[in-house]
Amino acid sequence: MYCIIGANGYLGAYLRKAILEDTNEDILCADLNIPENSQERVTWRRCDITDREDVDLFIEYLKTLPDLKILYLAAYHNPDLVEQNHELAWNINVTSLSYFLNKASFAKEIYYPSTDSVYGESENFYHFKESDPLRPVNFYGHNKCAAEAILVHLGRHVVRFPFLISPSLAGKPHFYDRIVESLRNGEPFEMYEDSYRSSLSFENAARLTIALIEKGNPHPIVNVCGDKDLSKYDVGLQIAVREQLDPILIVPITMDKKMEGFETKRATSTLMDNTLLKETLGLEYVDIFDRPKYK
Ligand SMILES: NC(=O)c1ccc[n+]([C@@H]2O[C@H](COP(=O)([O-])OP(=O)(O)OC[C@H]3O[C@@H](n4cnc5c(N)ncnc54)[C@H](OP(=O)(O)O)[C@@H]3O)[C@@H](O)[C@H]2O)c1
């Protein structure tokens, strides 16, 4: 049985899809707001992870379920908002997480999605390995480092994701959808050409995470990312081609031009090494959008 906490968001929606398609397991989903539509093998329960009474009741319920594999996604993760609200962010991202994990020792597996932001800046296109020192450049990155440490010291698992991008399945538009909408309206869309990530679709991030859990991954931390170094501009071009829209409308800009919603300092480029992921799962190639290729 899987349990996804924060299941109603972008990643949660793709994890639900991956579990339903790639396993025979049922899913218990928890979130602040839960959807009305129902789906076979999926049940929903409201839980606010910052509310101790809610969490205590939820934990008692979880104890009744067999062989529980928990994916803990609930977070306060917009870097600009985190920077403006340090105490609130720490309470949601670290204190509440720690309270939950301390009570969930009965769970068979617990996985936590972290981010490339823990590494900081990639100098000269360096690809960070899981064992590299962590040098986050903003408070969101520090929250994630603290959260990771709790998971690792409790013997649980962390997956580090890059910039994730896909059409939203979550009932709220994602950046991908904003790009597509703009191009469909014949409007230009500016994207950074000098900011690189080992970007991955939500779909592949979800598939590979479930594959790691099902395989019994022994590693406490795994970078789950694509093979290619992609600028945001490269990603925009790929989306235009995928959606049969005009790539000329994707306009390259450089990081010295500040965009709305990008006020807080971010690393210009953060690239990750996915050798451990590929060795663990027997993968040959991990594309941003195409299905991962196994050997
Ligand atoms: N997206 C990426 O590129 C990326 C990359 C690396 C790591 N991650 C990590 O992946 C996780 C999920 O990201 P996402 O993109 O799927 O974000 P998301 O769409 O915001 O999903 C998070 C979900 O958690 C819920 N939530 C927030 N506070 C909660 C609370 N107190 N109690 C219960 N549920 C709560 C949110 O509800 P509301 O929407 O109602 O607040 C939302 O449904 C986060 O930990 C994020 O840091 C994401």
The ligand as a Tripos MOL2 file, in Angstrom:
@<TRIPOS>MOLECULE
LIG
   48    52     1     0     0
SMALL
NO_CHARGES

@<TRIPOS>ATOM
      1 N1          8.3660   20.8980   -8.8010 N.am      1 LIG1
      2 C1          9.6830   20.7490   -8.8420 C.2       1 LIG1
      3 O1         10.3480   21.1330   -9.8360 O.2       1 LIG1
      4 C2         10.3870   20.0870   -7.6860 C.ar      1 LIG1
      5 C3         11.7410   19.8590   -7.7780 C.ar      1 LIG1
      6 C4         12.4030   19.2740   -6.7040 C.ar      1 LIG1
      7 C5         11.6850   18.9290   -5.5650 C.ar      1 LIG1
      8 N2         10.3330   19.1900   -5.4870 N.ar      1 LIG1
      9 C6          9.6450   18.8400   -4.2250 C.3       1 LIG1
     10 O2          8.5640   17.9620   -4.5050 O.3       1 LIG1
     11 C7          7.5130   18.1760   -3.5580 C.3       1 LIG1
     12 C8          6.2030   18.3710   -4.2850 C.3       1 LIG1
     13 O3          6.3370   19.4390   -5.2170 O.3       1 LIG1
     14 P1          5.1590   19.8490   -6.2120 P.3       1 LIG1
     15 O4          5.8210   20.5550   -7.3430 O.co2     1 LIG1
     16 O5          4.2600   18.6990   -6.4600 O.co2     1 LIG1
     17 O6          4.4190   20.9700   -5.3260 O.3       1 LIG1
     18 P2          2.8560   21.2110   -5.0560 P.3       1 LIG1
     19 O7          2.1010   21.1150   -6.3310 O.co2     1 LIG1
     20 O8          2.7580   22.4880   -4.2820 O.co2     1 LIG1
     21 O9          2.4610   19.9830   -4.1180 O.3       1 LIG1
     22 C9          2.5800   19.9930   -2.7210 C.3       1 LIG1
     23 C10         1.2370   19.6030   -2.1390 C.3       1 LIG1
     24 O10         1.3690   19.6170   -0.6950 O.3       1 LIG1
     25 C11         0.2340   20.3010   -0.1720 C.3       1 LIG1
     26 N3          0.4840   20.8900    1.1300 N.ar      1 LIG1
     27 C12         1.0880   22.0770    1.4220 C.ar      1 LIG1
     28 N4          1.0530   22.3050    2.7400 N.ar      1 LIG1
     29 C13         0.4130   21.2510    3.3110 C.ar      1 LIG1
     30 C14         0.0260   20.9290    4.6420 C.ar      1 LIG1
     31 N5          0.2750   21.7610    5.6560 N.pl3     1 LIG1
     32 N6         -0.6110   19.7620    4.8720 N.ar      1 LIG1
     33 C15        -0.9070   18.9200    3.8470 C.ar      1 LIG1
     34 N7         -0.6040   19.1910    2.5550 N.ar      1 LIG1
     35 C16         0.0510   20.3420    2.2890 C.ar      1 LIG1
     36 C17        -0.0630   21.3790   -1.2190 C.3       1 LIG1
     37 O11        -1.3730   21.8840   -1.0320 O.3       1 LIG1
     38 P3         -1.7120   23.4050   -1.4720 P.3       1 LIG1
     39 O12        -1.4150   23.4960   -2.9540 O.co2     1 LIG1
     40 O13        -3.1550   23.5470   -1.1220 O.co2     1 LIG1
     41 O14        -0.7840   24.2790   -0.6580 O.co2     1 LIG1
     42 C18         0.1330   20.6100   -2.5150 C.3       1 LIG1
     43 O15        -1.0500   19.9180   -2.9060 O.3       1 LIG1
     44 C19         7.9670   19.3710   -2.6940 C.3       1 LIG1
     45 O16         8.5880   18.8720   -1.5200 O.3       1 LIG1
     46 C20         9.0190   20.0520   -3.5700 C.3       1 LIG1
     47 O17         9.9580   20.7600   -2.7890 O.3       1 LIG1
     48 C21         9.6720   19.7340   -6.5220 C.ar      1 LIG1
@<TRIPOS>BOND
     1     1     2 1
     2     2     3 2
     3     2     4 1
     4     4     5 ar
     5     4    48 ar
     6     5     6 ar
     7     6     7 ar
     8     7     8 ar
     9     8     9 1
    10     8    48 ar
    11     9    10 1
    12     9    46 1
    13    10    11 1
    14    11    12 1
    15    11    44 1
    16    12    13 1
    17    13    14 1
    18    14    15 2
    19    14    16 1
    20    14    17 1
    21    17    18 1
    22    18    19 2
    23    18    20 1
    24    18    21 1
    25    21    22 1
    26    22    23 1
    27    23    24 1
    28    23    42 1
    29    24    25 1
    30    25    26 1
    31    25    36 1
    32    26    27 ar
    33    26    35 ar
    34    27    28 ar
    35    28    29 ar
    36    29    30 ar
    37    29    35 ar
    38    30    31 1
    39    30    32 ar
    40    32    33 ar
    41    33    34 ar
    42    34    35 ar
    43    36    37 1
    44    36    42 1
    45    37    38 1
    46    38    39 2
    47    38    40 1
    48    38    41 1
    49    42    43 1
    50    44    45 1
    51    44    46 1
    52    46    47 1
@<TRIPOS>SUBSTRUCTURE
     1 LIG1         1 GROUP 0 **** ****
